[in-house]
Amino acid sequence: MRIAFTVIRAIVAAAIAAAIIGQLVTSIDFWTQDPAADIPFLLLGFFSFFTIESNVLSVVVLGIGAVLLLVGRGEDPRWFALVRVSVVTYMAVTGIVYNLLLRGVELPQGSTLGWSNEILHVVGPLYLVLDWLFAPGRAPLPWSTVRTIVVFPIVWAAYTLLRGPFAIDSRTGEPWYPYPFLNPTVSANGYFSVAFYVVMIAVIIAVTGAGAVWISRRGLATSGAERVKQLVGELDE
């Protein structure tokens, strides 16, 4: 089981890395066709997408996770369990938000690379969730972990909304936002619509994170039940 998941993690990490690089190369090629494009500005924008950041973190987590499965035998270290559950949450939310709100919407990253798009928004999120459910090494986590999980999305949302009005795209002369629902200039009700979506996504992240923590604690409950059964059996003997 550990060897199987080691191989799968390495394959999925390589696929996600290839998808990020493929989309980046495609975007750069698209941007350079416009003489008004500010390439450094657009590169910063590319890596400001929550999807890209979550997938980059996934490559790191899957790589470390593959090594831990090879060299370890028990539960994952607490620090890795915390990072892993956070990234699982971010990837799950990436998949949910994209497929509910953004599928079919052209994002301001340049021409979309089809196979890369599916790996980043479907394959990657789905595998991270399945890995959390079934891969060995998952450690039980306290409920307070949810507070830690939401820190990065809060910082990202603050960065995005504060940067947006000052991030002027030289091609359009308009403020640049990674996702249309965060752009008050195109949202139906301006900042009211933006606030609604931010709150909604925050709730999704918190609920998803709590669900991931609950799954880890179910593992603890099962382990505890098994220990009780073993103890009862020893007493009967």
Secondary structure, 3 states (H helix, E strand, C coil): CHHHHHHHHHHHHHHHHHHHHHHHHHHHHHHCCCCCCCHHHHHHHHCCCHHHHHHHHHHHHHHHHHHHHHHCCCCCCHHHHHHHHHHHHHHHHHHHHHHHHHCCCCCCCCCCCHHHHHHHHHHHHHHHHHHHHHCCCCCCCCCCHHHHHCHHHHHHHHHHHHHHHHCECCCCCCECCCCHHHCCCCCCCCHHHHHHHHHHHHHHHHHHHHHHHHHHHHHHHHHHHHHHHHHHHHHHC
